[in-house]
Amino acid sequence: MDTKELLKKVRKIEIKTRRLSDHVFGGEYHSTFKGRGMTFSEVRQYQFGDDVRAIDWNVTARYNEPFVKVFEEERELTLMLVVDVSGSEFFGTTHQFKRDLMTELAATLSFSALQNNDKVGLLLFSDQVELFIPPKKGRSHILRIIRELLEFQPQRQQTDISAALAFLSGILKKKAIVFLLSDFMHEGYEKNLRIAAKKHDLTGIRIYDKMEASLPHLGIVPMVDSETQKVRYINTGSKKVREHYARNYQERAAHFRQLFKLNGAGTVECSMEDNYVKKLLGYFKMRL
């Protein structure tokens, strides 16, 4: 992708996702993800209905009339986007790949964080950490994140969610809002997910294509594993093979939901045909 085409794509993503974050998600994001606590701002005269527990007795005694302490939310937070860029994300039977949808979701969340003056960081992973951009504020920083999401070419094709979560737990010392975007076709990440969920406000966003859920009846067909590039001939005419495939797929999806729920983490499941705006809004409102 040449520079001109890349900048055009970045601008297109910015216009679409920033509009969503400004007019739809900004307030929901702010309400869903609270600050670290309340910090003292000022004192003012007592007004009817004020909580008497907020009275500043020292100032009240000095002026011989009641004054209350005013607190503000200590808002500054860190949003960390952990995005799967393995081979399976370059799949899609609609007008885009799973990775394209992940890019839009990540950009929307990034601009929502920007609107609330939060830091945003990015971690791209395959079966290793491919790229880490430390959390930072500012529009230019968000645009850099979008550029990387659009054009980054991973060195490896396979997936290791556990390695990404282990790196995250080691690099982020303070609690952060973490969105993990993947198709979650990988297993064996239970231990590091438990550690990350205890430390951070973790949400898993599972992106999937409905065509992945079952095999069509096409007879014997060659299938290429997008991560290992191995070719296998599958007899899709066999009912037993189709049922085994569908059952395995459903078990993996159920494992994702159960594992995140067990560890107190949130989940969003979004197919390539779903309206991700409705999915995210529904998730934010559910958490309020």
Summary of the structure (lengths in Angstrom):
residues: 288
radius of gyration: 23.0
end to end distance: 41.3
largest distance: 89.3
contacts: 883
relative contact order: 0.14
helix: 47%
strand: 24%
